[in-house]
Amino acid sequence: MPDTAYLPGSVRVVSERRVYVDKQKPSIYKALGAAAIECRAQAVEAGITRATLELINVRASQINGCAFCLDLHTRLAVKEGVTAQQLGVLPAWRETEVFEPIDRAALEIAEAVTNVATDHLEDADYDRIRGQLNDDQLAVLVYAASIINAFNRLSILSQHPVTHREARD
């Protein structure tokens, strides 16, 4: 089989090494994309900004080591107003004062969802988070973290490539 590049929007991509599962079963991938779109809509209704959602996406992608999603969501985070300082200190967010309380709660949820196999959120931490968010906000943030984790796993297992882009002014 020939090895071809990952082409967003293409019908099917062939690789000797990996199957791009999003291209192999596009209806399932589209359903996951629809869940992400619905989650963003529900976030707006709950008063959660797109910047907060992108912080979740970047943090989960950092933990999972998903280069493709990091590349995409770092760009989207900047577009939504996340600062270079915030992105730079994101792995150590607890040690900083550069995030709003809702962002801190979102990041704690993102880490809890991403690390659920090895580290469960303690009741006291859950209660503290719940005290900062209403139930709709908490639910949307858990869904957002779950969705990006699904996308991370698909991209990592498919080995979606990240290619060099020229810097733009």
N, C-alpha and C positions, 0 to 999 in steps of 0.2 A: 504494500500500500504506500502511496506517496505521502509525504509529510507536507501539509499546507498550513498556512498561518491562520490564526483565529480571526475571523472576519465578522465583526458585529453586524447583525442583520442578514447574514448569509443563511441559506436554507440548511446546509449541512457542511460540516468541516471534518476532514479526515486527518487523522494523526496516527502514526505507527505506534506511538507510545500510549496515548490516552484518548478516550472518547469524551468529547465535549458534550456532557449530558444535557446541557441546555439546548443544544442543537439536535441531539438524538431524539429527545422527547420534548419538543417545544411547547406542547400544550400544558404539560406540568409546570415548566418554567414560567410560562405566561400566567398560570394560576398563582404562582408564588409572587410574580410581579404585580398581579392584581391585588394580592394581599398587602403588599408594600404600599401601593397607591391608596388603598382603603385605610391603612394605618396612618399614612400622612394626613388624609382627610380628617380622620378621627382626632388626630393630634391637634389640628387647627381648632376643631370644635372644643377640645379640652384646654386650649390655651397654651399648648406646647409649640415652641418655634421649630422651624426646620433646622436652625443652627443646633438646637439641642439634640434633634434626631441625628444630625450628622456627627455630633460628638460621640453618640452611642455607636454609630457605624464605624467610626475610626477606632475607637477604643476596643471594640470587640475584634475588629480586624487586626489590630496590633497584637492582641493576646493570641489570636488564632494563627498569626503569621500569614495572612492572606494578602500577598502583594497586589494582586489585581484589584481587590476591594479597597485596599489602602490608597492606591493610586487614584481610583475613582472618587472615593469619599473624602479624601483630603482636598481635592480640587473643589468638590461641592461644598465642603465646610467653609473654605475660604470665600467662595461665592456667596455664602449665606451669612458672612460676617464673623466667622470664627477667626481669631487673630493668630498670627504666627507664634506669638508667645504662648497662647493656649495650646496650640498644636505641639509646640516644642516641649511643654511640661506635662502633656497629657498622661504619659506613663506614671508620673509622680503627682497626679492631680491632688491627692490628699494632703500633700505637703505645701500646697500653694493657697493663695487667696485670690486667684484670677478667675474663678468660676462662681456663677450665681448659685444660690441654694437649689434651684430646680435642676441645674446642670449637675451639681454634685449628687443629688438624688438619682438622676438619670444615669450617671456614670457608675454609681454603686449598683444599680439594677443591672446595667450592662455587664459588669464584672460578675455579678451573682449568676446571671443567666449563662454567660460564657463558661464559667468555671463550675457549673452545677454538678458535674461528675465528681469533683474533688473537694468542693468547698460549699456547703449549704449556708444560706443566709440565716443567721441566728434570729430568733424571735425579737430580741431587743433591737437589732438593727432594722428588721422589717417594720417594727412599731415606730421607730424613729423616722424612717422613710415615709411611712403612711401618715405620720403627723405633718409632713411637709407637702404632701400631695393629696388631691382628692382621689376618690376611687377610680374615676375615669382616667385621670392622668396616670395613675399607677398601672392600670390595665394596658393603656396604650404604650407605655414605656416597656413593659414586659413583652408585649407583642413586637415592638420595634427591635428589641434586643434579640428576640427569638428569630425574627425574619432575617436579620443580618447574619446571624450565626448559620442559618440554612444556606444563604448565598455564599458565605465564606467556605463552607464545606463543599459546595458544588464547584466553586472556582479552584479551590486547592486540589481536589481530587481530579478535576479536569486539567489542571495545570494551565489555566488561562494565562497567556503571556502578558508581560508588561514591557512595552517597547519605549525607547527613548523618544521624547518629544522635545522639540526646540522650545526654548523659553520665549514667551511673548511679552511684549511691552504692556 
